[in-house]
Amino acid sequence: MTLQQKIFAILTSFLLFITIIHLVKKGKLREEYSWLWLLTGFVILALVIWYDLLLLLTELIGAVLPTTTLFIFGIIFLVLIILHFTIKISAMTNQIKNLSQKISLLEAQNNMLE
């Protein structure tokens, strides 16, 4: 990894840390999701500092280039995020359905009382 690539990756990870902290302080990102993004920044930083780890992972998964390993783990990361949000959306859909049914029952009871 060239020096320019290392500097870029380190700056990217620090920018990610600062952005996540800023978003949590502003209330635009919930704390429960911030840990995932902070972990992502930490992994980027760790792979830059300990490049031999990336080379070891590349060898373990049988990839030819370290960039291939990064892309594979990036795709896995995105799939896990999509799966997590799909679970959250499914739970919210059920909650909305239940709340809608409760509101309908309450409105029906209110109409009967009037």
Contact map, one row per residue, 1 for C-alpha under 8 A:
111011000000000000000000000000000000000000000000001000000000000000000000000000000000000000000000000000000000000000
111111000000000000000000000000000000000000000000000000000000000000000000000000000000000000000000000000000000000000
111111100000000000000000000000000000000000000000000000000000000000000000000000000000000000000000000000000000000000
011111110000000000000000000000000000000000000000000000000000000000000000000000000000000000000000000000000000000000
111111111000000000000000000000000000000000000000000000000000000000000000000000000000000000000000000000000000000000
111111111100000000000000000000000000000000000001000000000000000000000000000000000000000000000000000000000000000000
001111111110000000000000000000000000000000000000000000000000000000000000000000000000000000000000000000000000000000
000111111111000000000000000000000000000000000000000000000000000000000000000000000000000000000000000000000000000000
000011111111100000000000000000000000000000011001000000000000000000000000000000000000000000000000000000000000000000
000001111111110000000000000000000000000000011001000000000000000000000000000000000000000000000000000000000000000000
000000111111111000000000000000000000000000000000000000000000000000000000000000000000000000000000000000000000000000
000000011111111100000000000000000000000010000000000000000000000000000000000000000000000000000000000000000000000000
000000001111111110000000000000000000000011011000000000000000000000000000000000000000000000000000000000000000000000
000000000111111111000000000000000000000010000000000000000000000000000000000000000000000000000000000000000000000000
000000000011111111100000000000000000000000000000000000000000000000000000000000000000000000000000000000000000000000
000000000001111111110000000000000000110010000000000000000000000000000000000000000000000000000000000000000000000000
000000000000111111111000000000000000110010000000000000000000000000000000000000000000000000000000000000000000000000
000000000000011111111100000000000000000000000000000000000000000000000000000000000000000000000000000000000000000000
000000000000001111111110000000000000000000000000000000000000000000000000000000000000000000000000000000000000000000
000000000000000111111111000010000100110000000000000000000000000000000000000000000000000000000000000000000000000000
000000000000000011111111100000000100000000000000000000000000000000000000000000000000000000000000000000000000000000
000000000000000001111111110000000000000000000000000000000000000000000000000000000000000000000000000000000000000000
000000000000000000111111111110000000000000000000000000000000000000000000000000000000000000000000000000000000000000
000000000000000000011111111111100100000000000000000000000000000000000000000000000000000000000000000000000000000000
000000000000000000001111111100000000000000000000000000000000000000000000000000000000000000000000000000000000000000
000000000000000000000111111110000000000000000000000000000000000000000000000000000000000000000000000000000000000000
000000000000000000000011111111000000000000000000000000000000000000000000000000000000000000000000000000000000000000
000000000000000000000011111111000000000000000000000000000000000000000000000000000000000000000000000000000000000000
000000000000000000010011011111101100000000000000000000000000000000000000000000000000000000000000000000000000000000
000000000000000000000001001111111100000000000000000000000000000000000000000000000000000000000000000000000000000000
000000000000000000000001000011111110000000000000000000000000000000000000000000000000000000000000000000000000000000
000000000000000000000000000001111110000000000000000000000000000000000000000000000000000000000000000000000000000000
000000000000000000000000000011111111100000000000000000000000000000000000000000000000000000000000000000000000000000
000000000000000000011001000011111111110000000000000000000000000000000000000000000000000000000000000000000000000000
000000000000000000000000000000111111111000000000000000000000000000000000000000000000000000000000000000000000000000
000000000000000000000000000000001111111100000000000000000000000000000000000000000000000000000000000000000000000000
000000000000000110010000000000001111111110000000000000000000000000000000000000000000000000000000000000000000000000
000000000000000110010000000000000111111111000000000000000000000000000000000000000000000000000000000000000000000000
000000000000000000000000000000000011111111100000000000000000000000000000000000000000000000000000000000000000000000
000000000000000000000000000000000001111111110000000000000000000000000000000000000000000000000000000000000000000000
000000000001110110000000000000000000111111111000000000000000000000000000000000000000000000000000000000000000000000
000000000000100000000000000000000000011111111100000000000000000000000000000000000000000000000000000000000000000000
000000000000000000000000000000000000001111111110000000000000000000000000000000000000000000000000000000000000000000
000000001100100000000000000000000000000111111111000000000000000000000000000000000000000000000000000000000000000000
000000001100100000000000000000000000000011111111100000000000000000000000000000000000000000000000000000000000000000
000000000000000000000000000000000000000001111111111000000000000000000000000000000000000000000000000000000000000000
000000000000000000000000000000000000000000111111111111000000000000000000000000000000000000000000000000000000000000
000001001100000000000000000000000000000000011111111000000000000000000000000000000000000000000000000000000000000000
000000000000000000000000000000000000000000001111111000000000000000000000000000000000000000000000000000000000000000
000000000000000000000000000000000000000000000111111111000000000000000000000000000000000000000000000000000000000000
100000000000000000000000000000000000000000000111111111100000000000000000000000000000000000000000000000000000000000
000000000000000000000000000000000000000000000010011111110000000000000000000000000000000000000000000000000000000000
000000000000000000000000000000000000000000000010011111111000000000000000000000000000000000000000000000000000000000
000000000000000000000000000000000000000000000010011111111100000001001000000000000000000000000000000000000000000000
000000000000000000000000000000000000000000000000001111111110000001000000000000000000000000000000000000000000000000
000000000000000000000000000000000000000000000000000111111111000000000000000000000000000000000000000000000000000000
000000000000000000000000000000000000000000000000000011111111100000001000000000000000000000000000000000000000000000
000000000000000000000000000000000000000000000000000001111111111111011000000000000000000000000000000000000000000000
000000000000000000000000000000000000000000000000000000111111111100000000000000000000000000000000000000000000000000
000000000000000000000000000000000000000000000000000000011111111000000000000000000000000000000000000000000000000000
000000000000000000000000000000000000000000000000000000001111111000001000000000000000000000000000000000000000000000
000000000000000000000000000000000000000000000000000000000111111100000000000000000000000000000000000000000000000000
000000000000000000000000000000000000000000000000000000000111111111011000000000000000000000000000000000000000000000
000000000000000000000000000000000000000000000000000000000110011111010000000000000000000000000000000000000000000000
000000000000000000000000000000000000000000000000000000000100001111111000000000000000000000000000000000000000000000
000000000000000000000000000000000000000000000000000001100100001111111100000000000000000000000000000000000000000000
000000000000000000000000000000000000000000000000000000000000000011111110000000000000000000000000000000000000000000
000000000000000000000000000000000000000000000000000000000100001111111111000000000000000000000000000000000000000000
000000000000000000000000000000000000000000000000000001001100101011111111100000000000000000000000000000000000000000
000000000000000000000000000000000000000000000000000000000000000001111111110000000000000000000000000000000000000000
000000000000000000000000000000000000000000000000000000000000000000111111111000000000000000000000000000000000000000
000000000000000000000000000000000000000000000000000000000000000000011111111100000000000000000000000000000000000000
000000000000000000000000000000000000000000000000000000000000000000001111111110000000000000000000000000000000000000
000000000000000000000000000000000000000000000000000000000000000000000111111111000000000000000000000000000000000000
000000000000000000000000000000000000000000000000000000000000000000000011111111100000000000000000000000000000000000
000000000000000000000000000000000000000000000000000000000000000000000001111111110000000000000000000000000000000000
000000000000000000000000000000000000000000000000000000000000000000000000111111111000000000000000000000000000000000
000000000000000000000000000000000000000000000000000000000000000000000000011111111100000000000000000000000000000000
000000000000000000000000000000000000000000000000000000000000000000000000001111111110000000000000000000000000000000
000000000000000000000000000000000000000000000000000000000000000000000000000111111111000000000000000000000000000000
000000000000000000000000000000000000000000000000000000000000000000000000000011111111100000000000000000000000000000
000000000000000000000000000000000000000000000000000000000000000000000000000001111111110000000000000000000000000000
000000000000000000000000000000000000000000000000000000000000000000000000000000111111111000000000000000000000000000
000000000000000000000000000000000000000000000000000000000000000000000000000000011111111100000000000000000000000000
000000000000000000000000000000000000000000000000000000000000000000000000000000001111111110000000000000000000000000
000000000000000000000000000000000000000000000000000000000000000000000000000000000111111111000000000000000000000000
000000000000000000000000000000000000000000000000000000000000000000000000000000000011111111100000000000000000000000
000000000000000000000000000000000000000000000000000000000000000000000000000000000001111111110000000000000000000000
000000000000000000000000000000000000000000000000000000000000000000000000000000000000111111111000000000000000000000
000000000000000000000000000000000000000000000000000000000000000000000000000000000000011111111100000000000000000000
000000000000000000000000000000000000000000000000000000000000000000000000000000000000001111111110000000000000000000
000000000000000000000000000000000000000000000000000000000000000000000000000000000000000111111111000000000000000000
000000000000000000000000000000000000000000000000000000000000000000000000000000000000000011111111100000000000000000
000000000000000000000000000000000000000000000000000000000000000000000000000000000000000001111111110000000000000000
000000000000000000000000000000000000000000000000000000000000000000000000000000000000000000111111111000000000000000
000000000000000000000000000000000000000000000000000000000000000000000000000000000000000000011111111100000000000000
000000000000000000000000000000000000000000000000000000000000000000000000000000000000000000001111111110000000000000
000000000000000000000000000000000000000000000000000000000000000000000000000000000000000000000111111111000000000000
000000000000000000000000000000000000000000000000000000000000000000000000000000000000000000000011111111100000000000
000000000000000000000000000000000000000000000000000000000000000000000000000000000000000000000001111111110000000000
000000000000000000000000000000000000000000000000000000000000000000000000000000000000000000000000111111111000000000
000000000000000000000000000000000000000000000000000000000000000000000000000000000000000000000000011111111100000000
000000000000000000000000000000000000000000000000000000000000000000000000000000000000000000000000001111111110000000
000000000000000000000000000000000000000000000000000000000000000000000000000000000000000000000000000111111111000000
000000000000000000000000000000000000000000000000000000000000000000000000000000000000000000000000000011111111100000
000000000000000000000000000000000000000000000000000000000000000000000000000000000000000000000000000001111111110000
000000000000000000000000000000000000000000000000000000000000000000000000000000000000000000000000000000111111111000
000000000000000000000000000000000000000000000000000000000000000000000000000000000000000000000000000000011111111100
000000000000000000000000000000000000000000000000000000000000000000000000000000000000000000000000000000001111111110
000000000000000000000000000000000000000000000000000000000000000000000000000000000000000000000000000000000111111111
000000000000000000000000000000000000000000000000000000000000000000000000000000000000000000000000000000000011111111
000000000000000000000000000000000000000000000000000000000000000000000000000000000000000000000000000000000001111111
000000000000000000000000000000000000000000000000000000000000000000000000000000000000000000000000000000000000111111
000000000000000000000000000000000000000000000000000000000000000000000000000000000000000000000000000000000000011111
